[in-house]
Amino acid sequence: MPITHTTRSLTTEAARTERRWYVADADGQVLGRLATRIATVLRGKHKPSFSPHLDAGDFVIVINAKGVRLTGHKLADKTYVRHSGYPGGIRRASA
């Protein structure tokens, strides 16, 4: 007698029915840590029904983004680089 296996997975409709809205207050939060938490919710990895091939993430609204905290020297060390395509055509500008 052959053994048959069945796998249960979520359908796209079942994953999208449970979407919720979240509000993230960025005032005083560290930029990188807030970004990883928001990315987790957007992908849906916080749900027990997470499946990487489905878009089952929730929605996030970020308020007070102007008050986000940058640690270290990120603001002073930020440079924008562009290249014209010609030899010696690199241009750098600080933020």
C-alpha positions as CSV (number, residue, x, y, z in Angstrom):
1,M,0.0,0.0,0.0
2,P,1.6,3.3,-1.0
3,I,1.9,6.1,1.5
4,T,0.5,9.4,0.4
5,H,1.5,12.7,1.9
6,T,-0.5,15.9,1.8
7,T,0.8,19.3,2.5
8,R,-1.3,22.2,3.8
9,S,-0.4,25.7,2.7
10,L,-2.2,29.0,2.7
11,T,-3.8,30.2,-0.4
12,T,-3.3,33.8,-1.5
13,E,-6.9,34.7,-0.5
14,A,-6.6,33.2,3.0
15,A,-3.4,35.0,3.6
16,R,-4.7,38.4,2.5
17,T,-7.9,38.3,4.6
18,E,-6.1,38.8,7.9
19,R,-4.3,42.1,7.0
20,R,-4.2,44.7,9.8
21,W,-3.0,48.3,10.0
22,Y,-0.2,49.4,12.4
23,V,1.0,52.9,13.3
24,A,4.7,53.3,14.1
25,D,5.8,56.4,16.0
26,A,9.3,57.1,14.9
27,D,10.0,60.0,17.4
28,G,13.1,59.2,19.3
29,Q,13.5,55.7,17.8
30,V,16.8,54.4,16.3
31,L,16.6,54.4,12.5
32,G,17.9,50.8,11.8
33,R,16.0,49.1,14.6
34,L,12.7,50.7,13.6
35,A,13.3,49.8,10.0
36,T,13.8,46.1,10.7
37,R,10.7,46.0,12.9
38,I,8.6,47.7,10.1
39,A,10.1,45.4,7.5
40,T,9.1,42.3,9.5
41,V,5.5,43.5,9.7
42,L,5.4,44.4,6.0
43,R,6.6,40.9,5.0
44,G,4.3,39.2,7.5
45,K,7.1,37.4,9.3
46,H,5.4,38.1,12.7
47,K,2.5,35.9,11.8
48,P,2.5,32.1,12.4
49,S,1.1,31.7,8.9
50,F,4.2,33.2,7.2
51,S,5.1,31.8,3.9
52,P,7.8,33.5,1.8
53,H,6.0,33.1,-1.5
54,L,2.9,34.9,-0.4
55,D,2.3,38.6,0.2
56,A,0.6,38.3,3.6
57,G,2.1,41.3,5.3
58,D,0.3,44.0,7.1
59,F,0.2,47.7,6.5
60,V,2.3,50.2,8.4
61,I,1.9,54.0,8.8
62,V,5.0,55.8,10.1
63,I,4.4,59.1,12.0
64,N,6.9,61.6,13.3
65,A,9.6,60.4,10.9
66,K,11.4,63.7,11.3
67,G,12.3,62.8,14.9
68,V,14.0,59.5,14.1
69,R,17.4,59.2,15.8
70,L,20.6,58.5,13.9
71,T,23.4,56.9,15.9
72,G,27.1,57.3,15.3
73,H,28.3,59.6,12.5
74,K,25.8,58.5,9.9
75,L,24.6,62.1,9.2
76,A,28.1,63.5,8.9
77,D,29.6,60.6,6.9
78,K,26.8,60.4,4.3
79,T,28.1,61.2,0.8
80,Y,26.3,61.1,-2.5
81,V,28.3,59.8,-5.5
82,R,27.6,60.1,-9.2
83,H,29.6,59.3,-12.2
84,S,29.4,60.9,-15.6
85,G,30.7,57.8,-17.4
86,Y,34.0,59.5,-18.5
87,P,37.4,58.8,-16.9
88,G,37.8,61.0,-13.9
89,G,34.1,61.9,-14.0
90,I,33.2,61.0,-10.4
91,R,31.5,63.6,-8.3
92,R,31.0,63.5,-4.6
93,A,28.7,65.7,-2.5
94,S,28.3,65.6,1.3
95,A,24.8,65.6,2.8
